[in-house]
Each structure stands twice: as C-alpha cells, then as structure tokens.
Amino acid sequence: MRRIVALILITACVGACANTGLRDLRSNSRGPDEFIIEPRAPLQTPDDLTALPAPTPGQGNLTDNDPLVDAVVALGGRPSSGAGIPASDGALVTAASRFGVTPNIREDLAEADERFRKRQARFTQFRLFREDRYLQAYQRERLDAAAAAEQWRRAGARTPSFPPN
C-alpha cells in the first residue's frame, strides 16, 4: 500500500513541473502568467539629474519596452528612421498588395481562430488527464515539412535549405 501511495505522489509531483505557457489555450486565472512576462530593460542613471523632465502620470519611461522598436531592431532595421515605407521597399509593398489589402486583417483572423477553436472544443471538456490542446486543435493545420519538400522536389524545384533524403 505504501508503494502505491509513494508512486502516486511521485507521479503527481513530476506532473506538476510542466510549464505549458502559451500553448495551453485555457486560462485558469484572470491575470497574466507571472512567469512568462518579459523583464524590462535595466534601470539607468542619467548623466545630469537636474535636467530630467517632470514626471507625467500615465506616460512611459526609459525602461518601458517598445515592441515596435524591438521588432525593428531584431529584424536589422534602424529604430530612429521615420514612419512610412522606405523608397527601396516600394516595389516590394506594391507587389505584396497587388490583390488588395484588408485593413483589419488581425481582427478578422482572431475572430476566425476563436470560432475554429470553439468548434474544435465542443466535446473535449471532460478529460481524465491534461492534454496539449494547441496541438489537438490545430492537428489538421500542421505542415509536414518532409512531405512538402518531397512534393517540391518532384515538381522540379530546388530545395537547398532542406536536408537531402
């Protein structure tokens, strides 16, 4: 009997160590996941403390993250450049938008994704064990990289970035 209880306790302890993070499509709390929040930039001391502007409630400060600037830097751009499309990218933007541009594409995709997940979750509320709902919901949407590469090879396309068979 002690072995059974010990086995159950060990299994429960190891199972509690899982961190699914953003892959779990359900939220058990009303707030953010404290362990997945990205840390802010380190604090800095300015050169001249008398030249600081007066604090403005509700406004950002130097240590706040700016996702747009972070994305520009991560992609190799310059965050100081002005808004708008550079002249060198004009042809690319014209070619990408040749069939029209949907201004609210993010909202449309979010609504369609929510409807899809609700449809997939109709009869899956009752489970004995916790499952990865993300993979379960998007099973049919998954791309098989090897099959896609083989299909392109049969069509005569070169696939240098995919390893050979």
CORHUUR-V837042 format. One record per backbone hydrogen bond with DSSP energy under -0.5 kcal/mol. NH is the residue of the N-H (numbers start at 1). CO is the residue of the C=O. Records with the same first field share a line. If there is no record, write none. Layout:
NH=CO / CO
This chain:
5=1
6=2
7=3
8=4
9=5
10=6
11=7
12=8
13=9
14=10
15=11
16=12
17=14
18=15
20=18
23=20
24=21
25=23
34=32
36=33
37=33
41=63
46=44
49=47
51=48
52=49
57=55
59=56
64=61
70=66
71=67
72=68
73=69
74=70
75=71
76=73
77=72
79=77
81=78
86=84
89=86
90=87
93=89
94=90
95=91
96=92
97=93
98=95
100=97
103=101
105=102
108=104
109=105
110=106
111=107
112=108
113=109
114=110
115=111
116=112
117=113
118=114
119=115
120=116
121=117
122=119
124=121
127=125
133=131
134=23
136=132
137=133
138=134
139=136
141=138
142=138 / 139
145=143
148=144
149=145
150=146
151=147
152=148
153=149
154=150
155=151
156=153
157=152
162=159
